[in-house]
Structure formats: structure tokens, C-alpha cells
Amino acid sequence: LQVSRLIVGAFSDRGRQQDFGRGLLNGLCQVQMEEFVLICLRVFEDGTDTLFNCVGNVSTIRLVDLGLEEISQVPLGSKVKQLECKKCGFDDVPALKLSLFKELRVLRITRNRSLKNFEQKFEGLSNLEVIDLSENRLTFSSCCSPQFQNCPNLKHLNLSFNSYIRLTGDFINVENLLYLDLQHTTLFGPGSYPVFLSLQRLIYLDISHTKTEVKSQCTFCGLNSL
């Protein structure tokens, strides 16, 4: 069977009757899909280790409004290129497991009310171009090079509508960024010293509503492409 998009779940969280049990998606191993959407499932029994067993070769996966507190084991040779986790239950950005999606190009983790920490590192995602971590409650320091190891093609980084982020000026690992959105997130660093020196390719920067007070004449030094 070949399908372009398969949606499993419901479009409302009212009266949910189906929880996620081990092996629930086993039948999908015989289905070829371009996009898989899992929506409005609340309870994940026996952990989540079987979630990706039969959808590892799907190009796009969307996990929406789930009681998912951690990412499942990622099968070897996964072909997932786009992954979205919206309104899930993470409390830390699950960068270690997500780094096993070696073909990943676009990652979106948004609107997670419990997501406050960014302690893990993304590593070895040479194809990754877009990361959207907006509308969470992230608070972290040393942004943004330490969080992205060997991700040389990252071009779009969205950290808007979070809690508090400290910019140190270390963007060496993400110096190819073209788009950086930090709006509506309290920032420490910009305005006091030149934190954007290494972002010479950046063509879009949004630091509106970040409580940034420009004190240094070199606040925007290095932004030669803006």
C-alpha cells in the first residue's frame, strides 16, 4: 500500500479513547508513506520505544498534542527528513536521540509548555537546515554554538517566544546562519557587547521585544549581510 499522508488519532482531545500501546503501529511496516501524523494520544504505555519502528522510512513525521515525554529509540538508517513535535510533554530538548535522524533537514519542536531546558547537544546532523524551537519556555545560557556540534548547514534558527536566553557571542558552529529569530524572548548579551561578530552571512535578525538596551556602538558589528 502506498499513501501520501496517513493521520492516526483524532482532531480533538475531548473523549480520547485510544492510548498508545506497544505495537500499535506494527501494521504500518507494510505501508509506504510520504507523511505520517500522530495526533491527540495522551497515554503512552510501556514507554515509547516502538513509536518509530515502522515509520522510520517516512519522509515527514508530525507528532501533535501527545503525552510524549521523551523521544523513542530511532531505528538505524532512518530516512526522516522533516520532524515536528508540537504540544508534546518534553521538559528538555531531546537533542541526543534526535541526532540519530541523520537525514533530518527540518526540525520543529513548538508549543511545549513543559519544555524549559536545553542541556543536550545536537551532533553530526550535516543535513540539518532548519530548527524551530519557538513558543516553548526555554531558559539556557551559552547560546548558540555549544548546542550544535557538527551541524554545518544550519541556516534557520527560531528561538522566539521563549523565556530567557544568554548570548555569549559564540556562533562558531552555526556561522552559516541566514535567519535568526529571537523575538519575545528575554535576552542577555546583545546591546552590551558585539555578540553577532561571526554571523557575517545573516540576512534576517529579529530581537524585538527582548528587553535589549543598546549601549555599545558595536552592537551589530559583523552583520555585513543585513
VEXDREN-2710 file (C-alpha; in Angstrom, 1 decimal):
% VEXDREN-2710
k/r/px/py/pz
1/LEU/0.0/0.0/0.0
2/GLN/1.2/3.5/-0.9
3/VAL/-0.2/6.7/0.6
4/SER/0.9/10.3/0.6
5/ARG/-0.4/11.1/4.1
6/LEU/-1.7/9.0/7.0
7/ILE/-3.2/10.5/10.1
8/VAL/-3.7/8.4/13.2
9/GLY/-5.7/9.7/16.2
10/ALA/-8.3/12.4/16.5
11/PHE/-8.6/16.1/15.8
12/SER/-9.8/16.9/19.4
13/ASP/-8.5/15.9/22.8
14/ARG/-12.1/15.5/24.1
15/GLY/-13.1/12.0/25.0
16/ARG/-9.9/10.4/23.9
17/GLN/-10.4/6.6/23.8
18/GLN/-7.1/5.4/22.3
19/ASP/-3.9/5.3/24.2
20/PHE/-0.5/4.4/22.6
21/GLY/0.3/0.8/23.4
22/ARG/3.4/-1.2/22.4
23/GLY/3.0/-2.5/18.8
24/LEU/0.1/-0.2/18.0
25/LEU/1.8/0.8/14.7
26/ASN/3.2/-2.6/13.7
27/GLY/0.8/-2.8/10.7
28/LEU/2.4/0.2/9.1
29/CYS/5.6/-1.7/8.3
30/GLN/3.9/-2.8/5.1
31/VAL/2.8/0.8/4.2
32/GLN/4.9/3.2/2.1
33/MET/4.1/6.8/3.2
34/GLU/5.4/10.3/2.5
35/GLU/3.9/11.8/5.6
36/PHE/2.8/10.3/8.9
37/VAL/0.7/12.3/11.5
38/LEU/0.1/11.1/15.1
39/ILE/-2.3/13.4/16.9
40/CYS/-4.2/13.6/20.2
41/LEU/-3.0/10.5/22.0
42/ARG/-2.4/11.0/25.7
43/VAL/-1.1/7.9/27.5
44/PHE/2.0/6.0/26.2
45/GLU/2.1/2.5/27.8
46/ASP/5.4/0.7/28.4
47/GLY/7.4/3.7/27.3
48/THR/7.7/4.9/23.7
49/ASP/10.4/2.6/22.3
50/THR/8.2/1.3/19.4
51/LEU/6.9/4.6/18.1
52/PHE/9.4/4.8/15.2
53/ASN/9.7/1.1/14.4
54/CYS/7.6/1.1/11.3
55/VAL/7.7/4.8/10.3
56/GLY/11.5/5.3/10.1
57/ASN/11.5/5.5/6.3
58/VAL/8.7/8.1/6.2
59/SER/10.0/11.5/4.8
60/THR/7.8/13.7/7.2
61/ILE/6.6/12.9/10.7
62/ARG/4.3/15.1/12.7
63/LEU/3.6/14.4/16.4
64/VAL/0.9/16.7/17.6
65/ASP/-0.7/17.1/21.1
66/LEU/0.7/13.9/22.6
67/GLY/1.5/12.7/26.1
68/LEU/5.0/12.1/24.8
69/GLU/7.7/12.9/27.5
70/GLU/10.7/11.5/25.6
71/ILE/11.7/10.5/22.1
72/SER/11.6/6.8/21.2
73/GLN/14.5/4.8/20.0
74/VAL/15.5/5.8/16.5
75/PRO/16.0/2.9/14.1
76/LEU/19.3/2.7/12.2
77/GLY/19.1/4.0/8.6
78/SER/16.1/6.3/9.3
79/LYS/15.1/8.4/6.3
80/VAL/13.1/11.0/8.1
81/LYS/13.8/14.5/6.7
82/GLN/11.2/16.6/8.5
83/LEU/10.1/16.1/12.1
84/GLU/7.6/18.1/14.0
85/CYS/6.8/17.7/17.7
86/LYS/4.0/20.1/18.7
87/LYS/2.4/20.3/22.1
88/CYS/4.2/17.3/23.5
89/GLY/5.4/16.7/27.1
90/PHE/9.2/17.2/26.8
91/ASP/11.0/19.1/29.7
92/ASP/14.4/19.0/27.9
93/VAL/15.2/19.4/24.2
94/PRO/15.8/15.7/23.3
95/ALA/18.9/16.5/21.2
96/LEU/20.8/13.2/21.7
97/LYS/18.1/10.9/20.3
98/LEU/17.1/13.4/17.6
99/SER/20.7/13.4/16.4
100/LEU/20.2/9.8/15.3
101/PHE/17.9/11.1/12.5
102/LYS/20.9/11.6/10.2
103/GLU/18.8/12.6/7.1
104/LEU/17.0/15.3/9.1
105/ARG/16.7/18.6/7.3
106/VAL/13.8/20.4/9.2
107/LEU/13.1/20.0/12.9
108/ARG/10.3/21.8/14.7
109/ILE/9.6/21.5/18.5
110/THR/7.0/24.1/19.4
111/ARG/4.3/25.0/21.9
112/ASN/5.6/22.6/24.6
113/ARG/4.6/24.2/27.9
114/SER/6.9/22.0/30.0
115/LEU/10.0/22.5/27.7
116/LYS/12.4/24.6/29.8
117/ASN/15.8/23.1/29.4
118/PHE/18.3/22.8/26.6
119/GLU/21.1/20.8/28.1
120/GLN/21.7/18.2/25.4
121/LYS/23.6/18.9/22.2
122/PHE/22.7/18.2/18.6
123/GLU/25.6/16.3/17.0
124/GLY/26.5/15.2/13.5
125/LEU/23.4/16.4/11.6
126/SER/25.2/17.5/8.5
127/ASN/21.9/17.9/6.5
128/LEU/20.0/19.9/9.1
129/GLU/19.0/23.3/7.8
130/VAL/16.0/24.5/9.9
131/ILE/15.4/24.3/13.6
132/ASP/12.3/25.9/15.1
133/LEU/12.1/25.9/18.9
134/SER/9.6/28.7/19.3
135/GLU/6.8/29.1/21.7
136/ASN/8.3/27.0/24.5
137/ARG/9.6/28.1/27.9
138/LEU/13.3/27.6/27.3
139/THR/15.8/29.1/29.6
140/PHE/19.5/28.5/28.9
141/SER/22.9/30.2/28.6
142/SER/25.9/30.0/26.2
143/CYS/23.8/30.3/23.1
144/CYS/24.3/29.2/20.5
145/SER/27.4/27.3/19.4
146/PRO/27.6/24.6/22.2
147/GLN/24.2/23.3/21.4
148/PHE/25.0/22.4/17.8
149/GLN/28.1/20.2/17.1
150/ASN/28.9/19.4/13.5
151/CYS/25.7/20.9/12.1
152/PRO/27.5/23.0/9.4
153/ASN/24.4/23.6/7.1
154/LEU/22.1/25.1/9.8
155/LYS/20.6/28.2/8.2
156/HIS/17.4/28.9/10.0
157/LEU/17.2/29.1/13.9
158/ASN/14.0/30.2/15.6
159/LEU/14.1/30.7/19.3
160/SER/11.3/33.2/19.6
161/PHE/8.7/33.3/22.3
162/ASN/10.8/31.6/24.9
163/SER/11.7/32.6/28.5
164/TYR/15.4/33.7/28.9
165/ILE/18.5/33.1/26.7
166/ARG/22.0/34.4/27.3
167/LEU/24.0/35.1/24.1
168/THR/27.8/34.8/24.6
169/GLY/28.9/35.7/21.0
170/ASP/29.9/32.1/20.3
171/PHE/28.3/31.3/17.0
172/ILE/31.3/29.4/15.5
173/ASN/29.4/26.2/15.0
174/VAL/26.5/28.0/13.3
175/GLU/28.3/30.7/11.4
176/ASN/26.3/29.9/8.2
177/LEU/23.1/31.0/9.7
178/LEU/20.9/33.2/7.4
179/TYR/17.9/33.6/9.7
180/LEU/17.9/34.1/13.5
181/ASP/14.6/34.9/15.3
182/LEU/14.7/35.8/19.0
183/GLN/11.7/38.0/19.3
184/HIS/9.7/38.0/22.5
185/THR/12.4/36.2/24.5
186/THR/14.3/38.0/27.2
187/LEU/18.0/38.2/26.1
188/PHE/21.2/38.9/27.9
189/GLY/24.2/40.0/25.9
190/PRO/23.0/41.9/22.9
191/GLY/23.5/45.7/23.3
192/SER/26.3/45.4/25.8
193/TYR/28.9/43.9/23.6
194/PRO/29.2/42.6/19.9
195/VAL/27.7/39.1/20.1
196/PHE/27.0/38.8/16.4
197/LEU/30.5/39.2/15.1
198/SER/30.7/35.7/13.5
199/LEU/27.3/35.9/11.8
200/GLN/28.5/37.6/8.6
201/ARG/26.1/35.7/6.4
202/LEU/23.0/36.5/8.4
203/ILE/20.3/38.3/6.3
204/TYR/17.4/38.3/8.9
205/LEU/17.7/39.1/12.7
206/ASP/14.7/39.8/15.0
207/ILE/15.5/40.9/18.6
208/SER/12.2/42.8/19.1
209/HIS/10.5/42.7/22.5
210/THR/13.7/41.1/24.0
211/LYS/14.4/43.8/26.6
212/THR/17.6/44.6/24.8
213/GLU/19.1/48.0/25.5
214/VAL/21.7/49.2/23.0
215/LYS/24.7/50.5/24.9
216/SER/27.6/49.5/22.7
217/GLN/28.3/51.2/19.4
218/CYS/29.4/47.8/18.1
219/THR/26.2/46.0/19.0
220/PHE/25.6/45.0/15.4
221/CYS/29.2/44.6/14.2
222/GLY/29.8/41.6/12.0
223/LEU/26.3/41.7/10.4
224/ASN/27.6/42.6/7.0
225/SER/24.8/41.0/5.0
226/LEU/21.9/42.7/6.7
END
